[in-house]
């Protein structure tokens, strides 16, 4: 079987939370590190967020990142009330682990290969800084999780 996602490109575990400020304080205390800044996901004009194949200009979130080991992050995501993978996950499952992420090269090709594997594209967009893109793939049926693909420019 061909290697679809490289294990060495594992990049992140993402958590959905209701209160990012409280949660990041607790993780910082647990890890004995500084509290990271909270950042927004960016404006739609840059992010071009699509959810379930439709433009999702209202889908927004707040994020905070902890560097766990070289190249691996813990991401906290606090969604707004608009429909998105983040908001819907929070409503359906509550707070907790939302996704695992992998760095990829060739986002479009990787999404197609993941779809051939049985995953379904849930949400995609550009990073708020315009320096890369992401795609959330629903792998729940076979892998029991959401996989995020990350491509940096």
VENSUL-V691252 format. One record per backbone hydrogen bond with DSSP energy under -0.5 kcal/mol. CO is the residue of the C=O (numbers start at 0). NH is the residue of the N-H. If there is no record, write none. Layout:
co={CO;CO}
nh={NH;NH}
//
This chain:
co={1;5;6;8;10;11;12;13;13;14;15;18;19;20;21;22;23;24;25;26;27;27;38;42;42;43;46;48;49;50;53;55;57;59;60;61;62;63;65;65;68;71;71;72;72;73;74;75;76;76;77;83;84;85;86;87;88;88;89;95;97;98;99;100;100;101;105;106;107;108;109;110;111;112;113;113;114;119;121;122;123;124;126;130;131;132;133;134;134;135;135;136;136;137;138;138;139;144;145;146;147;148;149;150}
nh={3;8;9;102;72;100;74;97;98;76;95;22;23;24;25;26;27;28;29;30;31;32;62;45;46;47;125;55;123;53;50;58;59;79;40;77;38;75;67;73;71;67;68;12;74;65;14;63;16;78;61;87;88;89;90;91;92;93;93;15;145;13;147;10;11;149;109;110;111;112;113;114;115;116;117;118;117;137;51;135;49;133;129;152;126;150;124;136;148;121;122;138;146;119;142;143;143;138;99;136;101;134;103;132}
//
